[in-house]
Amino acid sequence: MAMKLNTKAFALTAGIIWGLTVFIGTIWLLIVGSQGKTISTLGSFYFGYSFSFVGAFIGLLWGFVDGLIVGFLFAYIYNLIVPKESK
């Protein structure tokens, strides 16, 4: 028997995780001296993002919004598909 997901909690968690992933990934690559060719492509999707310390914060914000929306949609669709619990 599957249980329903809390859409708000799932969306918030997904937003935090994705935002931090973009932020930490950018900072880590800057610290180790990478050229950031792959992660720089996020600038095509996230307005204002660049492979820099300022860009890491912009990526954090865009990643949070992106994760929030995708997390909400995932939980919402999941809840539509999962059969209702019988008591």
Secondary structure, DSSP 8 states (H G I E B T S, - for coil): ------HHHHHHHHHHHHHHHHHHHHHHHHHHT---TTGGGGGGTSTT--SSHHHHHHHHHHHHHHHHHHHHHHHHHHHHHS-----
